[in-house]
Amino acid sequence: MLTLLLLSLASCQQPAATAPLTVEGGYAASAEAAPGAEIHVWAHVPIQTHVFLGWEGPAVQHLSDPLCWHAILTVPDGGLPHAAPHLRARIAPAAAEIQTLTFTGPARAKELDWAVPSGELRGLVFFFHESDARRGFIRKPEAWHLALTLLHHGFAVAALTSEETDAQDPGEDKLLRWNGREMEVEKNLDMQNVQAARAALIAAGAVSENTPCFGIGNGNGGTFAVSAAEALGWKAAASICGPGRKELLATSSVPVFWSLYAKDTTIKGIVDNARESRDLLAERGIPVDLALHQPSPFRSERLVDRCGMDQRFAQDLTAIMRRVGMLDEAGTLLLPANFVTGRMEAEKNNFEDLYTWIAEDMTRFQDLTVQVRVCTSEHVMSGDDALRLTRFFAARLAE
């Protein structure tokens, strides 16, 4: 009797068998779902033709961010249930035609890239490039994926070039930037250009006088998006790799979404400054959100979905990167982004197939660099938070 009792107690103390992680429409860093394990999961989203609509399934409550195509699943103490799939990625096909419109600004004729949703129009979102870039950045894969997601949810999108860039007249910092410091619209050519662009879209019948406006920017463009939203009375702004001006946000009433990368050193103290501004806004009851991305595994599947690489080619490339010491077995990049791409250029004999692929379209090296920078969590224009950001904007329409 005692022996049976001890055996019974021993069996009760053994951890319950946990099911292996299964992901439908995506992939995981590991299928071994030991209690307490943190496992990276990704959705298969070809970003030029599809949008991500969220995760579903019995394990969705254990995700770090159910609105992000790449999230971390923390396995609960009791393991995962014996039900498959544990996670299912929801995606949908998406397409839009981007057009170019010429309008007259206060200093010169300017051009605007824009697109409108096929269904109901809910809002207009202006995209602002970072320093030393142009309006065409909206056509690049990550920015266009963000635009496609907004379009899918009823938002028109538009992008123009900063006045300093069009005039090729940099400021004291020698950079071609947006003017996010001057808050008087009549003294700020960039804000006047935005007003003229909106008027041109209204005249073209693309939007109406009553269409709510929003701003998204990368780097300096993110700071400008927040300033423009405050000065022009917009619904909200989003800043990707830009903290915004603390002195403005200390009194602003504009809802702000931040998308930041933990190893971004372009602006000193960017994450801390953004968090301080977020807290100041939240204390006053202003809606805010902040997504902070840590370094993540560099996977061949990412190159297929985000860069359009052939699957076999992407697998061969990551295998070479492991062989030459850029990647470890877990997919962690062992060098900063600039060192990775620098070594690829310096050691072209190891990457002959890569440079044959790049020679077909020189923008491909930029696309690859973006993915490296996302995985090292450095300064980058990324559409990682496309759905979460879109939901943040949509929520402002009801306020």
N, C-alpha and C positions, 0 to 999 in steps of 0.2 A: 504493500500500500504506500509506504514512504517513497519507494523508488518511483512509482507512478506519479506521485505528487511532485517530486523533484523534476521529473521529465516534463510535466505539465507546466511548471513554473518556468523552466528553461525555455520552453517553446514560446511562452508569452513574452519573454524578454528579448527574443530575437527580432531584429527589425523586419518589418513586412517587406516582401519583395516589391520592388518598384518597377513600373513598366518603363521600357525605353521610350525616349522622346520621339514623337512622330510629328512632322510638319507637312501639311498639304499646301502646295503652291509656294513652297519656300524650302529652306535648308537650315541646318543647325551646325554649330561648331562641334557638337558631340551628341550622340544618342544616349550616352550613359547618364542617366538622370538620378544620381545619388542624392539623397536628402541634403539640402543646404548648398548644392552645386549651383553656380551661376553660369548659364549657357547662353552664348550669343545666338540669336536667331535672325534670319533675314527672309524677306519675301522676294520671290522672283518678280521683279517689275522692270520690264524693258522701258526705260524712262522716256524714250522718244515717242512711244506709241501707246503707253498705258499709264494709268494712275493707280495709286494705292488707296484703298478705301477702309483699311483697318484690319485688325486681327479678330478672330472669333474662335470659340472652342472652349473646352473645360479648363484649360490651363491659362486662359487669357488674364485671369485675375492675378497671376504671378509674374506678369510682364512689367518691366520697368516703364514702358510707354506703349500702350496698345495702339496709339495713333502714329507710331513711327515704323517704317518698313524694316528698320534694324533695331532690335530691342534686346534686352537681357532678361532671360527667364530664371528666376530663383526657385529651385525645386523645394517644395514645402517639406516639413519634417516627415510627413507620412508618405512621401514619394508622390509620383504621378499616378492617376487612376488608370486602370486597365481598360481604357477607352481610346479608340483612335479615330481620327487624328486628334492629338492634343491641341494643336493650333492649326488654323486654316487662314491663309492670307486671302483677303478679298481684293481683287483688282478688276479694272474695267478698261476696255479700249478707249482711247481718247485721241482726237485729232482736231486741229484748228489751222486756219490759214492766217498767217501774219502778213499785214499790209504796211506800206509806208505812205505817210501823208506829209506834205510840205505845209508849214504854217509860218506866219510872220511873227517873230518875237520883237521885243523892244529895240534890239540892236542889229538883228540880221534875220534872214530867212533860215528856218531850222527844219529838221526832219524828225518824224515821230514814227516808231514802229508800234503797231497796235493790232489787237485781235479782239473779237467779241464772241460771247458764248452762243451756241446754236439755239438755246432755249431762253428762258426768262432771264432778264438782266437784273442783277441784284446790287451791283456796285462796280466802281472803276478803281483799279489798282495801278498806281504809277510805280515803275521800277527805276531805281537810281544806281548807276554803276559806281564802282570804287575809283580811287585816284588813278589817273592816267589810262582810263578806259573810255568806252563809248557806248552808245545806245544798243549796238549790236550784241552786247553781252546777253541780252534776253534770248537770243537765238542759240546760245551755247547749251549743251545738254542739261546741266544741272539747273540753270535758271529757267530753261524752257520747260523742264519737268514741273517746277514750281508754278510757272504760268499755266501749264496744261491743267494742273490740279485746281487752280483758281477758276479757270474757264469751265471746267467740268461742274463746278459748284455755282456757276452763274455770274462770275465776276469778269468784266472786261479787263484787259491788261494793256499797258502802254509804257514805252520807254523812250526817253530823249537823252541828249548829250548835254553835259554841263557847259555853261557859257565860257569858262576858262579854257575848256578843251576845244570848243569850236573856234575860239579866238586865238588858240595856241599862245596864251598869255598867262603863264603860271604866276602864283603869288610868291610871297617871300620864302616859302618853304620849297620852292622850285617844283612843286607838284601841281598837276592840273586837277582841280577839285571842285566840289560843290560848296557854295557859300551857306553854311548852316549856322553862322554866327549872327548875321544881320537879320533881325526879326521884323524890321519894318519893310513890308512888301514893296513899297514904292522905292526903296533903296536897294533892293535885292533882285538883280537881273535873273537869277535862277528861278526864284519864285514867280517872277513875272512871266518867264517862259513857260512855267508849268500852267499858269492861268491861261496863257494864250493857247497852249496845247489842248487844254480842256475845252476852251471855246471852239477850237477847230473841230474837235470830235463832236461837239454838240451841233455845229453847223453841218457836219457831214451826216448827221442822223444816227451816229453810232451810240451815243448816250444822250440823256436829257439833262435839263437844268437841275432836276431833282435827284439825279443819280448820286448816291453817297460815294465819297472818295476816301481812298486809303493810300498809304505809301509803304514801299519796301525798298531797302537799300543794303548794299554790301560795303563794309568798311566806312569810309567817309560818306558814301551814299546812304548808309544807315543812319548816321548822325543827321544828315540833311533830311531824311524822311521824317524823323521825329520833329525837327524844327519846322518843316513845311506843314506837317499835320497840325501843329500848334498855331502857326501863323495864319493858315488858310481854313481852319475850322473843320478839319477832316475827322472821320470816325475813329481812326486808329492808325498806328504805324508799326512796322517791324524792322528790326535792325539785326542784320547778319554780320557777325564779327565786327560790331561797332558798339561802343558803350552808350553813345548819346552824350549830350552835354549835361553834366551834373547840375550846373547852375540853372539851366532851363527846367530840367526834370524836378528840381526841388519845389517848383511852383506850378508845373504844368498840370493840365487836366486831361491829357491825351493818353488813352490806353496804349500800352506798348508791349510788343512781343520781342524777346531776344532769342536768337539762335547763336550759341557761342561754342568755341572749341577750347578745351582745357589747356592745350600747349601753345595757344596763340600768344606770341610775344610782340606782335606788330605794334600794339599800343600797350604801354606799361600799365599794369593793373587793370586790364580790360574787364576781367571777370568780376573782381571785387567792386569796381566802379559801377558795373551794371547791376550787381546785386544790391548795392547801396541805393541806387536810383529806383530799382524795383520796390524795395522796402519803403522808401519815401512815398512813392505813388500808392502803394497798398495801404499805408497808414491813413491816407486821405480817401480811401474807398475807390480808387481808380483801378479798373481791371488791368491785370498784368500777367505775364507768363514768361518763364525763362527756361529754355532747354540748354543743358550743358552736356556736350559730347566728349567722352573720354577716348583715348586711343583704342582701336579695335582691330581684330584680325583682318589681314589683307587676303581676300579669297579670290580664287579664279572665277567663281560665279559672279562676283561683283563686276569683274571686267567684262563679262558677257552681257550683263544687264545694263551696266552704266556706260560702257565704252563701245558696245557692239562687236566685241571680239568673238571669233569662233571659239567654241568651247575647248576643243583640243589645243588650239593655239594658246588660249589663256592658261590652261593647265601646264603646258610646256614652259610658258614664261615664268609662272610662279615656281616651278621646279628648278629652273635656272637660278632664280633669285635665291632660293634656299642653298643651292650648290655653291654660290659665290659669297654666301654669308650675309645677305640682305634680310632674309626671313628665317625665323626658327620654325620648328615643326608645328607649332601651334598657330602659325601665321602672323606672329608679331613682327613688325618691321623693326629691325635692330639699328637703323640709322634715321636721322632726321630726313624729311622729304627732299631737301635740296641735295643732300649727300646721295640719296638713292638715285635721283634722276641724273646727278652729276656723274656718278659711277657708270650709269648706263651709257652716257655719252662718251666717257673716257675708255670704256671697255666694250666698244662696239663689236669686237670679235666674239664676245660672249652673247651678243644680242642681235645677231645678223637678221634673223627672221623678224624681230621687232622693228628694226629700221626699214626693212622691206615693206612692212605693213604701214609704217608711218609715212613712207615716201608716197604712198597712194593718196594720202590726205594729211597735210602737215598739221592740221588742227588736232590730229589724234594724239600727238605727244602732250599737248595741253590737257586733253581729256584724261589721259593716263596720270599726269601730274596731279590733277584735281583729286583723283581717287587715292593716290598716295598721301596727299595732304589730309584728306578726311580721315584716313586710317592712322595717321600720326597725330591727328587732332590739332592741326596747325591752322593758320589763317587761310580761309578758303570760301568760295561761293558754292554752297551746297543746297540741294533740295531735300535734304534729309527730313526736315520738319514741315514738308509741304502740306500734309493733311492737318497736322496740329495747328499750324499757322492759319490755314484756311478756316478751320473751325473757330479759331479765336476771332477772326474778322467777321465771320457769319454771326457770331453771338452778339457782336456790337450792333448789328442791324435791328435787333429787338429792343435796344436800350433807348 
